[in-house]
Amino acid sequence: MQTPKLALFFSVVMVFIAAMACGILQPAQPSIPDTGALYTQAAQTVIAQITQAAPVATMTSISVPATNTAVPPSNTPEPTATPTEVPTDTPTASQVPPTNTPVPTNTPTRTPTPTPIPCLWARFVDDVTVEEDTIFTANATFTKIWLVRNMGTCTWNDEFDLVFDGGDRMGPKVFDFPDGRVRPGESVEISAELTAPDDEGRQRSFWMLKSDRGDVFGVGEDGEDPLTVQIRVVESSGYAYDFGINYCSAQWRSNAGQLGCPGVKGDEDGFVLRVEKPELEFDRLENEAGLWTQPADSRDGWIRGEYPGFNVETGHRFRAVVGCLSDSPKCDVIFQLNYRIGDGNLQTLWEHRETYDDNITKVDVDLSSLVGQKVKFVLTVLVNESPKDDRAFWLVPRIAK
């Protein structure tokens, strides 16, 4: 059986514990006190109070057994392991293939229809002779040659014609095509023998092509444009015939083939140009026009211009001045005045060698042996050994009385 003192002790302990639970007894400091020491101190205080209140009796030692008191949980959370962030694969943009949108079945698909190529269609390629605004004197005759390509699907033949289409006619209304066939994609030279009008100034003549069935066609994108001749007619120089003004009336050739008129300076095949004020080999600047006739650039080179037929009359003479142009120290050429009657052989009336020696040569040839005939005069220059610097000129070549 428990004694009254022991019962009182346990009552005090229980009151203390209850007070602690209800928060009556609070620690003075925010830090958590040692709970075991606190219990011991309280017990000691209660024992002291009991001892003072009770009468002295036989002292019995009381031993308080040690108890393992659990430490209340702390409010400070214990550190926990920070989870390591596992990297995730960054998604890559994958190209989604395009979706073919179906064409509505009610929308018809149209294929472009190719433009059909016409049977008769031509293209102008080049002026072989008599370029635009070539100068002639009134009534001068000349041969106009066009280079034309067959762009259609039908073959041309020698029954095709060149027909007048407007402007100043300058000749017959119809010219025959050359012999042979011209297949699609091939080219042909078409020529017309024309005469410069009496009126001075710019003159034009227009020409179309005509098939063997009578269909008329031309050149250009729609095959309706004409071939054109455009010349300038100037006042006569007072001579019976001026070879310099009418130089593109001639058909110019070299050993390299047919040449255009006017030619192109520096052309290795040879060329002819009209020079208004040529500078001659002794640095003399002339005030009259001359012809620069450059042979083909080869050791056997030559250049030749054959003029239309001219009716020679009594008292006619061929006159000119020939030589080399300035800055041509190695010039060495042979000049010739040739002629042809009809389709006969080429004949020589006069010949002279010219070098760069600070001298020029005056030419005066009597034409009395040709009186009454229609003569085709030919101006010729031949290379003598080397073609270097062979810049030959004819100053005012003409037929005079």
Beta strands, then each sheet from edge to edge (+ up, - down):
strand 1: 122-127
strand 2: 134-137
strand 3: 141-150
strand 4: 161-167
strand 5: 174-176
strand 6: 187-195
strand 7: 201-210
strand 8: 216-217
strand 9: 227-234
strand 10: 241-242
strand 11: 251-254
strand 12: 257-258
strand 13: 271-275
strand 14: 290-294
strand 15: 302-311
strand 16: 317-324
strand 17: 332-341
strand 18: 347-355
strand 19: 361-366
strand 20: 374-383
strand 21: 392-400
sheet 1: 1+ 3- 6+
sheet 2: 2+ 9+ 7- 4+ 5-
sheet 3: 2+ 9+ 7- 8+
sheet 4: 10+ 21- 14+ 13-
sheet 5: 10+ 21- 16+ 19-
sheet 6: 12+ 11- 15+ 20- 17+ 18-
end
